Amino acid sequence: MKILFKAFAKQLFGANDKKLPQTLFIYFIVFWGLYIADIKIAIAPSILYLMISTFTAGVMWQALSSKDIAGQNIVMLPFDNKTFVFSYVTSLGAYTILTKTVALFSVLMAVSNWGITEILGSILCTIHATLITAVVYSIKKYWYIGSLWAVAVTATTLFCGNQLWFIPALILHGIFIVILLQGTDGYLFYVQEEKNHYIEKKHRQYSVLRYLFRYLIYHKNYMINTVIMWCVACVLPLFFKQMEGLSVIPIGFAILSLNTPIGILLSCDLALEQMIHSLPGQKKAFCVPYCLFLFLCNIIADMIFLCSLQIQHGGVTVPILATAIFFALQSAIGSVLLEWFFPIRNWKIASDLWHHPRKYIVSVAMMLLAGVVGALPGLIPILMLILAVEVFILLFPCWKCIE
């Protein structure tokens, strides 16, 4: 087990584990900065456990779904089933907790006052989340059972997380999961290539937009993330209910620009990036349709947000609609420029891409711009002029690229 664990850990953490201390040091700086800022938020233990568990489970699922881990090759060799399963799950769990969950944990610990019981419960929840995610992933063929199990655990954490018996019950449930993992077939963790059931139709001309839409439909996790953003757009006006005026609306546009998967298409596919950069004229032929594709995804979320806002509060005007178009286009342009000039490198698994700090650059820039627009509404005409110039530059010279 030790040899297999080292093989997995070497790929995930690097040959000499140099990046892990650096990552943990950065998280400590984040914790210390928030702690001395004396920002305090009251969070119930059940909510703390739920946040930690769901975040860890989501990252663990992405790690298990990655095709870039050595385990995908090891399954082609003879191996001891129990040794493989526990080495594989333990290494991915350690990677998930130490490189991803610790970031959320450091922020929550800095802004809230917790005792030993809550800290112990949080640590147990992270370990429990990695184990149950591995079991549910292994029975994904029976997705309805895994879904009901996940819902039951989530509901128990939410409604019973404050009870004294919750932590002992969590430990017992974790032991039960470990027993299940002992009999789990290691081949169930092998990520198989999904069959493309879409019928390829013949077209007279190529279309990058057509390719991008097929890419989005074919990769279900990307589509699910986009649908989740649409759900966020529906409920986002509820959080603005207590705020006076409509100056906070641009902040909603900035939040909805945080759609990571569709903004890293070149970073996650090195072969596609090399092909695009090697062919002549691809800067214009690819970047313009890619920008329009991201704009369409952003504007759909913004329109859902505005419709929900109009139903709940009213007051949506033409300048607000124009501002939504402006923010959607700026987010798209920023994401494309980052992908073209600064693609993400040296990532281990797909989860690294989804949680890379670079994904926050565009959203933070949009958030700062939203604050300026909210404080100075007189800037809206200038933004509309910039929008008109950008639309002209994107569409008029390059209309052949999107036919």
C-alpha positions in Angstrom: 0.0 0.0 0.0 2.9 2.3 0.8 4.4 2.0 -2.7 1.1 2.7 -4.4 0.4 5.6 -2.2 3.8 7.1 -2.9 3.2 6.6 -6.7 -0.1 8.5 -6.5 1.2 11.2 -4.1 4.2 11.8 -6.3 2.0 12.7 -9.3 -0.4 14.8 -7.2 2.0 16.6 -4.9 5.1 16.6 -7.1 8.3 14.6 -6.8 9.6 16.3 -3.7 6.4 17.7 -2.3 7.8 21.2 -2.6 4.5 22.8 -3.6 2.5 21.6 -0.6 4.5 23.6 2.0 4.2 26.7 -0.2 0.4 26.2 -0.6 -0.1 25.7 3.2 2.0 28.8 3.9 -0.2 30.9 1.6 -3.3 29.6 3.3 -1.7 30.5 6.7 -1.1 34.0 5.4 -4.8 34.2 4.3 -5.9 33.0 7.7 -3.7 35.4 9.6 -4.7 38.4 7.4 -8.4 37.7 8.0 -7.9 37.0 11.7 -6.1 40.3 12.4 -8.6 42.2 10.3 -11.1 41.1 13.1 -13.9 40.2 10.6 -16.4 38.1 12.5 -19.4 36.2 11.1 -21.7 34.0 13.2 -21.9 30.6 11.6 -23.8 27.7 13.2 -21.8 24.4 13.5 -24.3 22.6 11.2 -23.7 25.2 8.4 -19.9 25.0 9.0 -20.0 21.2 8.7 -22.2 21.4 5.6 -20.0 23.9 3.8 -16.8 21.9 4.6 -18.4 18.6 3.5 -20.1 19.7 0.3 -16.9 21.6 -0.9 -14.7 18.6 -0.1 -17.1 16.2 -1.8 -17.3 18.3 -4.9 -13.5 18.6 -5.3 -13.1 14.9 -4.5 -15.6 14.0 -7.2 -13.7 16.1 -9.7 -10.5 14.3 -8.7 -12.0 10.9 -9.1 -13.4 11.9 -12.5 -10.0 13.0 -13.8 -8.3 11.0 -16.5 -4.9 12.4 -15.7 -4.0 10.4 -12.6 -1.6 7.5 -12.6 -4.3 5.2 -11.3 -5.9 5.2 -14.7 -2.8 3.4 -16.0 -2.1 1.2 -12.9 -5.5 -0.6 -13.3 -4.1 -2.1 -16.5 -1.5 -4.0 -14.4 -2.0 -6.7 -11.9 -2.8 -5.3 -8.4 -4.2 -6.2 -5.0 -7.7 -4.8 -5.0 -7.9 -3.6 -1.4 -4.4 -2.1 -1.5 -5.2 -0.2 -4.7 -8.6 1.1 -3.5 -7.3 2.4 -0.2 -4.1 3.9 -1.7 -6.0 5.6 -4.4 -8.8 7.0 -2.2 -6.3 8.0 0.5 -4.0 9.9 -1.9 -6.8 11.7 -3.6 -8.4 12.5 -0.2 -5.2 13.9 1.1 -4.7 16.0 -2.0 -8.2 17.3 -1.8 -8.0 18.2 1.8 -4.5 19.6 2.0 -4.6 21.7 -1.3 -8.3 22.7 -1.5 -10.3 22.2 1.7 -7.7 23.8 3.8 -8.2 27.1 1.9 -11.9 27.2 2.9 -11.2 25.9 6.4 -8.6 28.7 7.0 -11.1 31.4 5.9 -13.9 30.0 8.0 -11.7 29.6 11.1 -10.4 33.2 10.7 -13.9 34.8 10.5 -15.6 32.7 13.2 -14.9 31.7 16.8 -14.8 27.9 17.2 -14.0 25.6 20.0 -12.2 22.3 20.0 -15.5 20.4 19.3 -16.2 22.4 16.1 -12.7 22.1 14.8 -12.7 18.3 15.5 -16.1 18.0 13.8 -14.8 20.0 10.8 -11.8 17.7 10.4 -14.0 14.6 10.7 -16.4 16.0 8.1 -13.6 16.5 5.6 -12.4 12.9 6.0 -16.0 11.6 5.9 -16.7 13.6 2.7 -13.8 12.1 0.8 -14.8 8.5 1.9 -18.4 8.8 1.1 -17.7 10.5 -2.3 -15.4 7.6 -3.2 -18.1 5.0 -2.3 -20.9 7.0 -4.2 -18.5 7.3 -7.2 -17.9 3.6 -7.2 -21.7 2.9 -7.4 -22.4 5.6 -10.0 -24.0 2.9 -12.2 -26.7 2.9 -9.6 -26.9 6.7 -9.5 -30.3 6.8 -7.8 -28.9 5.0 -4.7 -25.9 7.3 -4.5 -28.1 10.4 -4.9 -30.5 9.3 -2.1 -27.5 8.5 0.1 -25.9 11.9 -0.6 -29.2 13.7 0.1 -29.7 11.8 3.3 -26.2 12.7 4.6 -26.6 16.3 3.5 -30.0 16.6 5.3 -28.6 15.0 8.5 -25.6 17.4 8.5 -27.9 20.4 8.0 -30.6 19.6 10.5 -28.6 17.6 13.1 -25.1 19.1 12.9 -25.7 21.0 16.2 -26.6 17.8 18.1 -24.2 16.2 20.6 -24.6 12.8 18.9 -23.7 14.0 15.4 -20.0 13.5 15.7 -20.2 10.0 17.2 -22.7 9.1 14.4 -20.3 10.6 11.8 -17.5 8.4 13.1 -19.7 5.2 13.0 -20.9 6.1 9.5 -17.3 6.6 8.4 -16.3 3.2 9.8 -19.2 1.7 7.8 -18.0 3.4 4.6 -14.4 2.0 5.2 -15.9 -1.5 5.5 -17.7 -1.0 2.2 -14.5 0.2 0.5 -12.8 -3.0 1.5 -15.0 -4.9 -0.9 -15.1 -2.3 -3.7 -13.7 -3.3 -7.0 -10.8 -1.1 -8.0 -11.8 -1.1 -11.7 -14.9 0.9 -10.7 -12.6 3.9 -10.3 -11.3 3.6 -13.9 -12.5 6.6 -15.9 -13.7 5.4 -19.3 -14.0 7.4 -22.4 -17.6 8.5 -22.9 -19.1 7.6 -26.2 -20.2 10.4 -28.3 -23.8 9.7 -29.4 -24.2 12.9 -31.4 -24.6 12.4 -35.1 -22.1 14.4 -37.1 -23.8 16.3 -39.8 -22.0 17.5 -42.9 -21.6 21.3 -43.2 -20.2 23.3 -46.0 -18.2 25.6 -43.7 -16.5 25.1 -40.4 -17.9 26.8 -37.3 -16.0 27.3 -34.1 -19.2 28.2 -32.4 -20.8 24.9 -33.4 -17.7 23.1 -32.0 -17.9 25.0 -28.7 -21.6 24.2 -28.2 -21.0 20.5 -29.0 -18.1 20.6 -26.5 -20.4 22.1 -23.8 -23.1 19.5 -24.4 -20.7 16.6 -24.6 -19.0 17.5 -21.3 -21.8 17.1 -18.9 -19.9 18.6 -15.9 -19.5 21.8 -17.8 -23.2 21.9 -18.6 -24.1 21.2 -15.0 -21.9 24.0 -13.8 -23.6 26.4 -16.3 -27.0 25.3 -15.1 -25.9 25.9 -11.5 -25.0 29.4 -12.4 -28.5 29.9 -13.9 -29.9 28.7 -10.6 -27.7 31.1 -8.7 -29.0 33.9 -11.0 -32.6 33.0 -9.9 -31.9 33.3 -6.2 -29.4 36.1 -6.3 -32.0 38.9 -6.0 -33.0 37.5 -2.6 -29.6 38.5 -1.2 -30.1 42.1 -2.6 -33.4 42.4 -0.9 -32.1 44.3 2.1 -30.0 46.7 0.0 -31.4 50.0 -1.0 -31.5 51.0 -4.6 -30.3 49.3 -7.7 -26.7 50.2 -7.4 -25.8 46.7 -6.3 -27.1 45.1 -9.5 -23.7 45.2 -11.3 -22.3 43.2 -8.4 -24.7 40.4 -9.5 -23.3 40.6 -13.0 -19.8 40.2 -11.6 -20.8 37.2 -9.5 -22.4 35.5 -12.5 -19.2 35.9 -14.5 -17.6 33.2 -12.3 -18.2 30.3 -14.7 -14.9 28.5 -14.5 -15.2 25.5 -16.9 -16.1 27.3 -20.1 -13.3 29.8 -19.5 -10.5 27.2 -19.5 -11.1 25.3 -22.7 -7.6 25.9 -24.0 -5.9 25.2 -20.6 -7.6 21.9 -20.2 -6.8 20.7 -23.7 -3.1 21.1 -24.6 -3.6 19.4 -28.0 -6.3 21.9 -29.0 -4.2 24.8 -27.9 -1.2 23.7 -29.9 -3.3 23.1 -33.0 -4.9 26.5 -32.8 -1.6 28.3 -32.3 0.1 26.4 -35.1 -2.5 27.2 -37.8 -2.6 30.6 -39.6 -5.2 33.1 -38.9 -6.5 31.2 -35.8 -6.2 34.2 -33.5 -9.1 35.8 -35.3 -10.9 32.7 -36.4 -11.0 31.1 -32.9 -10.9 34.0 -30.4 -13.8 35.9 -31.8 -16.3 32.9 -31.8 -14.9 31.8 -28.4 -15.6 35.3 -27.1 -19.1 35.3 -28.5 -19.7 31.9 -27.0 -18.7 33.1 -23.5 -20.7 36.2 -24.0 -23.8 34.2 -24.8 -23.3 32.0 -21.7 -22.8 35.1 -19.5 -25.8 37.1 -20.9 -28.2 34.2 -20.5 -27.3 34.1 -16.8 -27.6 37.9 -16.5 -31.0 37.9 -18.2 -32.2 35.2 -15.8 -31.0 37.3 -13.0 -32.7 40.4 -14.3 -36.0 38.5 -14.9 -35.9 37.2 -11.3 -35.1 40.7 -10.1 -38.0 42.2 -12.0 -40.4 39.7 -10.7 -39.3 40.1 -7.1 -38.5 43.8 -6.9 -39.1 45.5 -10.3 -37.3 48.5 -11.5 -35.3 46.9 -14.3 -34.7 49.6 -17.0 -33.0 49.9 -20.4 -29.7 51.3 -18.9 -29.6 48.2 -16.6 -30.1 45.9 -19.6 -27.3 47.7 -21.4 -25.1 47.4 -18.4 -25.7 43.6 -18.3 -24.6 43.4 -21.9 -21.5 45.4 -21.1 -20.5 43.2 -18.2 -21.2 40.0 -20.0 -19.0 41.1 -22.9 -16.1 42.4 -20.7 -16.1 39.1 -18.8 -15.9 37.2 -22.1 -13.1 39.3 -23.5 -11.1 39.0 -20.3 -11.5 35.2 -20.2 -10.4 34.8 -23.8 -7.4 37.1 -23.4 -6.2 35.1 -20.3 -6.7 31.8 -22.1 -4.8 33.0 -25.2 -1.9 34.8 -23.6 -1.7 33.2 -20.1 -3.0 29.6 -20.2 -2.8 27.5 -17.1 0.2 25.2 -17.0 1.6 22.5 -14.7 -1.8 21.3 -13.4 -2.0 17.8 -12.1 -5.7 17.0 -12.4 -8.8 18.7 -13.7 -9.7 19.9 -10.2 -6.6 22.1 -10.3 -8.0 23.9 -13.3 -11.4 24.4 -11.8 -10.0 25.9 -8.6 -7.0 27.7 -10.0 -6.5 31.3 -8.5 -6.4 32.7 -12.0 -10.2 32.1 -12.4 -10.8 34.9 -10.0 -9.0 37.5 -12.0 -11.8 38.4 -14.3 -14.5 38.2 -11.6 -12.4 40.4 -9.2 -11.9 42.9 -12.0 -15.7 42.9 -12.8 -16.4 43.3 -9.1 -14.2 46.3 -8.8 -15.8 47.8 -12.0 -19.2 47.0 -10.5 -18.4 49.0 -7.4 -17.3 51.9 -9.5 -20.4 51.8 -11.7 -22.7 51.5 -8.6 -21.0 54.5 -7.0 -21.0 56.6 -10.2 -24.1 55.8 -12.3 -23.1 58.7 -14.6 -20.4 56.4 -16.1 -23.0 54.3 -17.8 -23.1 56.3 -21.1 -19.3 56.0 -21.3 -19.6 52.3 -20.8 -22.2 52.1 -23.6 -19.9 53.9 -25.9 -17.1 51.4 -25.1 -19.5 48.6 -25.7 -20.5 49.9 -29.1 -16.8 50.1 -30.1 -16.1 46.6 -28.9 -19.1 45.2 -30.7 -18.0 46.9 -33.9 -14.4 45.6 -33.6 -15.6 42.0 -32.8 -18.4 41.6 -35.4 -17.8 43.8 -38.4 -14.3 42.8 -39.5 -14.7 39.2 -38.5 -18.2 38.2 -39.6 -16.8 35.5 -41.8 -15.4 33.7 -38.7 -18.9 33.0 -37.3 -20.8 32.0 -40.4 
